[in-house]
Amino acid sequence: MESLETVSQQVQQWDTWEKFSKQQGKLWRELSELIQKADLAKAQKLLTQIQNGAAPDLPGSEASAAVKAWCEQEERQRPLRFGKNLREAAEAAGVGFQQLGASPPTVRLEPFTVELDFKKGQAEISYSRLELASVPLDCEQILRERSRLLASLESSDFDPADYLGKVYDAYRRTLVNQSLKWGERVDLVEILPELAFLQQSERFRKDPVREAFKPYGKVRFAYDLARLRRARQLEHQGARLTLGTATLGSTRQKDRVLFLEEAGQGQYYLSIAFQGGPPR
């Protein structure tokens, strides 16, 4: 590499200059001592030696310019190189990979979105546009964290019909709490506490202590709703689950909406309702 050769030459020049500088410093200290002793003859002789010493060329700025050019080139090429390595690692692990954007560099490692921050040296992993974790920019670490997060969201005992029944019950409870009629829409975030309670074990219901509580937040809610849609399990007791799309204004309130995605595509939703079926 040309820049590496330039830097090596610069190091050699500075080494030569350092040796010359140290030698000159030693001679000037000796000259100072001779002057203090008023030793004219030796002082004149040493001064002549100092004046006749040929100073090496002072290193220029070529190396700095070469390193700056290398940094700029590396800054441009690193995202492409890292993205290629991550794609190959993902494919080898059987993980779906998709390039989503270049500024900032963003990829999809199914089912997660990964934003690559090369200035911080971090990869931010998110789902449903909610950040889950931040790990160093290392392909193996990113894939390991992706596996860990997926395991935390997946559950082998997930039954779409059973889960839909819980969503149905959570919706019905919310209607009662808000004195609403059957079929009216309620915000997704308003049924979440009810749904979280319905997810709890019998142990928690008998003794609701922190140790027995099973967390159930927005990310898990979004993931489970996506699983319902993939299973096409949207009807319970003759009523069909429908989601209300968030308006442009409501999407600004990120704590009130939920982003549901599928294969990297998706949109924000604000409300939920069960419609049809016998009157409640």
C-alpha positions, 0 to 999 in steps of 0.5 A: 500500500502506498500510504503504508510505504509513505508512513514507513518513510516518515517514521524513518525520517523522524527517527533520523531527526530524533537522533540528530536532535538528541546529539545536538542537545548533548553538544549544546549542554557541553558547550554551556558547561564550557562557557560557565568554566570560561574555557574559551579554546574548548568552547570554540572547538565545540562550537565549530563542531556544532556549526559543521553538523549537517542537519537532516531534512525535517519530515514534511507533510506527505505522510499526513496527507497519505494517511488522511486519504487512506482514512477517507477511502477506508470510511467509504469502503468499510461499510461495503466490505462489512456488509459483504462479510455480514451477508456471507456470514448470515447466509452461511448461518441460514439467516435471511439477509436484506440490504435496506439502506445506505445512509445510515447503513441498514440491513435486515437479519430476519426478523430484525433490523440492524443499523450499522454505526461505524463512527460508534463501532456499534450495531443497533438491533431493533424490531417493530422500530423499537431498539432491543440491543446494541453490540460491537460491529462484529459479524459473529457477535451480531448474529449471536445477539440476533439468535438470542433475541429471536429465542426470547421472542419465540415460544414453542408453545405459541398457539395462534387460536389461544393467543387470539382468544387472549387478545379478544378477552383483553379487548372486551375488558378494555371496552368495559373499562372505558364504557364503550360498545362492542365493535368500537376501536380502542388504542393498541397500547390500551389493551396491552396491560390487560393482555399482559395480565392474561399472559401471566401464570396461575402462580402469579394470579394466586400470588402477584409478586415480582418474581412470578411476573412474566414481562410482556411489552410492545416488542413481544406484542408486535411480534405475536400480532405478526405471528397471528397474521402469518397464521391467518388466525384473525377470527374468534367466536364469529368476530374478526380482529381488525387493526386501525392504521395510524394517521400521519399525526398519530405516528409522531406519538411513537408511544401510542402506535405500534409498527407491524412489519413483515419481510422488512415492510410494514406500517404503523397501527393505532387501534384494534377492534373485533367486529361482527359476531353476536352482540356483546 
